[in-house]
Amino acid sequence: MTLINKIFHKKDYSDIKFRPYIYIKPSLGSSALMMVVLLFPQLLLLALTKSFDSLLIVLASVLASMAAEFLYSSVRKQFSFSPLFALIQGIVIGLLIPST
């Protein structure tokens, strides 16, 4: 800083960097996609062990979750239908329901 800048308390903007934005954590969409990818091996293992009852429960809960999401968005009259989040909710709910 020069003497005049120090006298008049002017700020020195010579150290401003024009770097790209840095994201601390991934976006919501990419986090949801990663969760679906991580839930897929569980469904694959259910198919490999021939647990078709459990797979039908998961399928029914996914369809119910997507239907509920669609009905909710149509009642609100704002079509923000997000099938990825409904898919995650359906898979998790279906995996938590016992098959017996």
N, C-alpha and C positions, 0 to 999 in steps of 0.2 A: 504494500500500500504506500502510496505517496504521502508526503507530508500534508498536502492540502486535503486529501481524503481523510487523514487522521484528524485533522483539525475540525472538519465539518461533519465527521462521523458518517461518512458515506461508506456504503458497503461495497466490497470488492467482489464482483460476480465473475471473476476469471476462473473459478474452480468448478463451474457448473458443468456437469457431464450429461450428455444426451444418450444415455444407455437405454436399451430396451427394458420393458417392464419385466420384473422378476416376480414370478408367482411362488408363493410360499407353499401352497398346497394345490392339488389338482382341482379342476372344476367339478361341479356337481354331476354333470353328464358323464364325464370320464370316470368319476368315482362309481357311479351307478353301473356303467358298463363293466368296470372291473369287478364289481360285486356279482354281476351275472356270470362273468367268466369264472369266478371262484366258486359259484354255486353249481355250475355245469358238471364238474366231476362227481359231485354227490348224486346228481340225477343219472349220470352215466353208470355209476356203481349200482344204483337201484336197478337199472336195466340189465346190467351184467349178472346180477344175482337173481334175476327173474322175479323181482318184487313188483309185479304188475299192479297189484292192489294199491301199493303206495304211489306208483306212478299215476294211476287213475285219480287218486286223491289229490295229488299235486296238480294234475291237469284241471280237475274240477275247481280247485281253489284259485288257480291262475285265471280261468275263465270267469269265475265269480268276481275276482278282484278287478279284472278289466271291465266287466259289465258295470260294476259299482262305480268305477272311475268314469266311465262313459256317461252313466246316468247322472252322476254328480256334476259333471261339466255341462251336460245339457240343461239341467235345472238352473244352474248359475248363468246360463246363456253366454258363457265365455268358454269357448272350446280350447281349453288348455290341456287337452287329453295327452297324458304322458304315458304311453304304453310300457316304457322301460321301468318306471317306478311301480306300476301296477304289476308287472311281471315279477319284480323282486319281492313285492309284498305277497303275491300269490305263491311263489316258490317257498318262501320262508314259512308262511302259514301252513302250506301243504306238508312241509317236512316236519312240522311240529304236531300235526294231527296223527294220532296212532292209527295204524291200518286195521286193527282188530275191532 
